[in-house]
Amino acid sequence: MFGLPRYYSPMTQVILVGIVCFLCPGMFNALNGMGGGGQVDRTTGNNANTALYTAFIVFGIVGGSIVNLFGVRWTIAISGLSYALYSGSYIYLNHTGNGAFTIAAGGILGVGAGILWAAQGMIMVSYPREDEKGKYIAIFWIIFNLGGVIGGILPFAINFHSDTDSLSDSVYIAFVVLEVLGAAMGLTLAPPSRVVRDDGSSVVLVKYTSAGREAVEIVKLFLNPMMLALIPMCFTSNFFYSYQFGPVNASIFNLRTRGFNNIFYWGAQMVGAYALSFLLDNPRMTRRRRGLIAFAIVAVFFNVIWGGTLKQQLKYTHGPLPNGEPTDYPGGLIDFLQHGRAAGPIILYTLYGVGDALYQNFAYWLIGSLTNDNQKLSRYSGFYKGIQSLGSVVAWQLDAKSVSYLDQMIGNWVLLGISLVPMLYVVVTLKDHSEDAVPAEAAKGGEAVYAEAGSNTRSATQLSGAGSGKAQQYAI
């Protein structure tokens, strides 16, 4: 009989962190997907994103250690408020035309986002069993991107009859309210020390950690061959956002159609993540074989959509300009009701969403395949987001500095090609089973000592399963 998952189960915790990201990063994605934060002049939005991702580089890399030291609840809750501050800053921009506050809010958001995503990554890839990681990543991705879908509906509906090129205060206020709610949801998460899988094993932090230890572990990330090999993948994984949201969505579609597009962009991410999960958790294939097939799908899909993008990009050189000059896209800005003109570009934009989901879900699965240690995975996730943010800084500045649309597009395609080679190297080195978070002696019986971040050290006792002789571990 179908029932709700236990509160302390990994599934419940992944759903809860998915809801947090639905309300915070999901709304941010919807706002960012409008191009320039929904403003006709993208300069402030681009500079705010540069400040955001510059701070994200540092706090993404150290974010895992911060989470290990202070736990997931308050780090996620406090970090979530930075999303509301950023969205609210656009209300000030609407009334003053002064972008300084928005840019500063972007920097603060970079701090919060780096910590939040490190915690999210640890929960998503370390809580499930090895054979469930693809499914859990997909479940999170679906809930998270539902935020982008809802966030796309808001500006689409509110601005349906509007002739302006910038979002109104009411849209930004709606985002702020939802993001504050998302921050509060962070307090509903359980400490990792209390989470128990369905097979009875605990999700535990098996080693006591300290600021000194975490500093050493951060340095080790840059000496880890697998992490170094994945740097091009991390750098590329969000690089394409600035091009897709600015030179495409904000340059060839009118305002209401930009919101309409985001509904399909983020909705397509849900479909892509769900479809890929069946491959990534397929028990009939070795992990390496699953990885090779997923790699081939990502490589082929991205090359196809960038080929289609090149054909589209050759038709125009700029979107609407702040001086009032319209886009030079043939026929002007596209409205979704112009079916003949809109179908091809909207379908291509939707496929961007599928491609993003395939790339990032595969990236998380690949990282999660390297270890089951949740302290390591919090650092690995933070490293991924930190290097990803370095790529985003470069990408947003390319658009801010008015680098030609064609050059931005070609740069994205080239970076993808570069990232594939070391990514393939990591795939072919995968083993069917990762190192375990619980020490081997603990699996045989006795006690596994662990520390809940920010609390006293506790212990989990290995108990034999009744009638089966199978050791099980329970959190206390």
Salt bridges, closest charged atoms under 4 A:
GLU130 OE2 - ARG287 NH2 3.80
GLU130 OE1 - HIS433 ND1 2.97
ASP131 OD1 - ARG129 NE 3.29
GLU132 OE2 - ARG129 NH2 3.28
GLU132 OE2 - LYS135 NZ 3.97
ASP169 OD2 - HIS95 NE2 2.41
ASP198 OD1 - ARG6 NH2 3.07
GLU214 OE1 - ARG379 NE 2.84
GLU217 OE2 - ARG213 NH2 3.97
GLU217 OE2 - LYS220 NZ 3.61
GLU217 OE1 - ARG379 NH1 3.87
GLU325 OE2 - HIS318 NE2 3.43
ASP328 OD2 - HIS318 NE2 3.97
ASP335 OD1 - ARG256 NE 2.76
ASP373 OD2 - LYS207 NZ 3.57
ASP399 OD1 - ARG42 NH2 3.16
GLU435 OE2 - LYS376 NZ 2.78
GLU452 OE1 - ARG458 NH1 3.80
